[in-house]
Amino acid sequence: MKILMIHLASAAERLYFQQQQFSKLGLNFEILAAVSIAHISEQQYQQQAFGWQRPLRKVELACFLSHKTAWEKVLELNQPCLILEDDAVLAKNSREVLENIEQQQFSDVDLINLEVRSRKKIVSKQAKLNILDGQFKLFELYQDRTGAAGYILYPEGAKKLINRLKHTAPAIADGFICASYELTSLQIEPAVVIQQDQMQVYGLIDALQFASTIGRSEHHQAVYRNLAEKMTFKQRRIWGQILMALRYMQVLPKAEKRWIHLDKQIF
């Protein structure tokens, strides 16, 4: 399976880490140049950063546009690709997992999330598929909340995400994906990707600390220009929460909200 690594050219230590990690895994990756804030004009920022549930910082818009570039690459290649951010840490048996998923030749799947990130997800009560003799299970993923560091995207899924932009404004990358309910998505368990900043949270030895090139969105306090703007964004936020609640009610008979397991032994 082709692996696309979203990488900011200035983050040399991340590239070195990934080169070392992939050498051990026996995998190769293609660098996909990340969009830098230097590439975003003030006009583009004003046009694209104010249509979500809060104003996007330039670095968040750059991250979103980097993922959009990856989606376009999947469409161009017309094959499923693993999209990774350059601080992603992969399980030791990722190669076998990817090979097995590729062998399935899914025709009814748009996206497979390989990551876990400190929030519960809404998944099917029963696994859709067992792989590697039951070591891993693939569940239908109905609602994710955060994380875009590692996911397999299929051409049809890429098309849906790009088409969504015709009527929906850019958002933080994971928020945009999570709100794309038109996607048919799966979640792997145990997770095989974790972002470097989550390793301590999950009890993994974190030998390498990267300075965040984005700054975690969950810790960001939005700044509004005036009260009217604040109320507009608040209304969008409330509507987003309503849509998530409706989604949960829609799938409740066949789904459950729970933590996705991460097996520390495979990292």
N, C-alpha and C positions, 0 to 999 in steps of 0.2 A: 504494500500500500504506500502510495506517495505521501510524504510527510512535509508539510509546509510550516516553516518556523518563522513567525512574525518577530523580526529583530530590528531594533533601533541601532544604527551604525555606531553610535557613540558608546554603547554598552558593551565594551570589549570583554569585560570579565564574564558577562553572561554567555557570550559566544564561546569563550574558552570552556566554560562549565559544560555547555551543551555538547561541544566537540568531545570532551572527555566522557560524558555520560553516554553518548551515542556510540562511541567506540566500544565501551563495555557491553552495550546492549546488542551490538552487531547490526545496527540500523544506520541508515543514511537520512539526511534531511536536506531540503532545499530552502535557502534563505529567501524570505519574502520581506522586502524592505518595508519597515514600518513607516507610517506617515509621522513626520515630526511636526511640532507646533510651528516650526519655521516655514512649513509648507502651507500653513493656513493663513490666508489674508484676513484682515479685519472684516472685510465685506462678507467673506464666506462664513466667518464665525458668527456674525450677526444674523445671517440667513439660516444657519443650520443648528445653532446651539440653544435655541430658545423655544423649541416645540415639544419638549418632553415634560416630565413631571417636576423638574426643577431646571434651572440653567446649567448647561454643561460647561465645565472648565475646558480650556483649549486642549489640555492634555487628554481629557476624556473623549473629546470629539476626534482627536488624532487617533486614539485607540480604536474608536468605532470605525473610522475610515480605513484603518489598517485591516480590520476584520472584513470590511466590505471588499477590499482588494483581494483578500483570500477567497471570499465567496465567488468573485469574478474569475479567479484562477481555476476554481473547481469547475465552473461552467465551461471555461476554455478547454480544460483537459478532458471534460466529460467523463470523469471517473471519481469515485469516492476518495477523499483525502483526509488525513489526520491534520487538523489545524492546531498548532501549539503556540502559546506565548513563550517567550524565551526565558521565563523563570519557572517553567514546568518541570517537575520531577517525576520520572516515570518508574513504574514497578520493574523489577528485574526480569519478569517474564513477559514484558510488553510485546516483544517480537512475536511470541507464540500466540498471544491474544489477538494481535492485529492480523496475523496470517489466518487464524481461525475465523475471525469475523469476515475477512475478505472472501474466504471460501464459501460463505453462506450466500453470497450474491443476492442480497436483499433487493427486491423490486418494490417493496411497500414501506420502506424506511427512508426518512429524510435526514435524520441526525441521530448519532449515538453519543451520549455524554459519558466521558470516561472519568470525570472528576468528582471530587467531593469537597465541599467548602463550608463547614460549620453551620449549615442550615438544613432543616428537614425538607424532604421532597415528597411530592405526591406521585406515587407509582402504583402500578397494578398489584393486586394481591397475589397473583400467580405469575411466575416467570414465563416470558414468551419463549425463551430458549435457554438451554444449558450448553455451555461450551467447555472444551478441555476437560472432558469427563466429569462435568459438574463442578469443577473448581470455580467457575464463574457463571453468573446468571445474567440474562438480559431481561429487564422489566420494562414494560411500557411506561414512559415518563410523561405524566400529564401536567405537572407544574413544577418547574425549578424556580429557584429564587436568586441564585447568584453563582458566578463562576463561568468563565469562558476561556480557561487556560488550556483545555484539551478536549476536543470533540471531533468526531468523524462526521464530515458533511458530504452528503450525496448530491449529485447534480440537480435532482428535482428539488431538494431542500435549498440549495443555493439559489435556484430560480425563484422559489417562494420568498426567500428573504429579500432578494433584490426587488422583486415585484412589490413587496410590502412597503418599500421606500417611496413608491409612487403616491401613497396616501397616508404615510406615517412618517413623522419627523425622526431624525437620528436620536439615539438615546445612548446611555452607557451600553457597551457591547453586550454584556450578559443580560441586561434588562431588556434590550431589544429582542434578543433570541428567546428569552423566557416568556415574553408576551406574544410571541408568534404562535398562536394556538393552531394555526393551519398546518404546522409541522407535525409529522408523525415521528415521534422521538422515542428513543430507548435509553435506559440507564444501565450501565454495567455495575455489578456488585460481586465481590468487593471492588472498590474504585482502583484504578491503575494509574491515575494522574493526580498529583496534588501540587498546588503552588508552593513555592519555597517559603513564603511568609506564613503558611499554615502548618508547617512541619512540627513546630513546637506544640501547637494546639492539639495535634493528634499523637503526641508522644514520640515523635521521630527525632533522631539526632539531627540537628540543624548545623552542619559544619560550615556552611557558607552563607553569609548574609549579604543580600543584594540591597542596594538603595533603590527604593521604588521609583520607577520612571513615570508612574501614574499617580500614586498616592491612592490608598484604598478608598473607593467611593462610599463604602458604608460608614466611613468616619468623617465624611465631608459635610460641613455646615454651609448650606447655600446662602448666598448674599443676594438680596433683591433690591432693585433700584427704587421701588416705591411700594406702597400698600396695595395698589391695584394689581401690580404685577405679582405680588406675593399671593393674592387671592386667586388669580388666574391659575398659577401653578398648584396651589392647594386644591383647587377643584379638579385639576387633572390627576393629582395624586389620589384623591378620593375615588375618582372614576376608575383608576387603575386597580385600586383595592377592591372595588365592587366587581370588576371583571374577574379578578382572581377568586373571589368568593363564589361567583356564579360558576366558574370553571370547576371548583371543588364540588359544588352541589351536583353539577352535571355528571361527574365521574364517580361520585361517592359510592354507589353500589358495588363498583368493581375496583376501587382504589383505597389506598391508605396513606396517611401522612406520617412519615417516619424518617429516622436517620439512615443514611446509606453507610454500610459497613466499610471500613478500611482495615485491611490486614497488614499490620506493621511488619510482619515477617517477610513480605514480598518486596519490601523497599530496602 
